């Protein structure tokens, strides 16, 4: 696994950034910024500590797929830790096998820090080597979209 980090500073209070990023008040805000990864990106489940959450989208063949994950920690407006432990393929959860082992125990962590009314979001992400270029291209664009949504 490769460890990647992305940071964005948003001219909005941390409560707004946290709510928009996770889609707390409206799932559509989560779907808008994550559409840069997949136009059909969404999640099923909730952000409560200990909860299972599915990060899903539809591929070019119309098949639903994504990641099976758990919320390891959620300190509102401060820190969210997501552990990816499986894959969703054609509506079937797969939590063991060769493909899953590549992703097993990968984390995606969001840290929120507010300073003088602006919020810095730091994303720490574990990803497979095959996805480094994709993440390096997509994540900054997605965070720019998050910034745009929060600064409206």
Helices and strands as residue ranges (DSSP letters): E 2-10, H 14-22, H 27-34, E 42-45, E 52-58, E 64-75, E 79-89, E 92-94, H 98-103, E 106-115, E 118-127, G 129-131, H 132-150
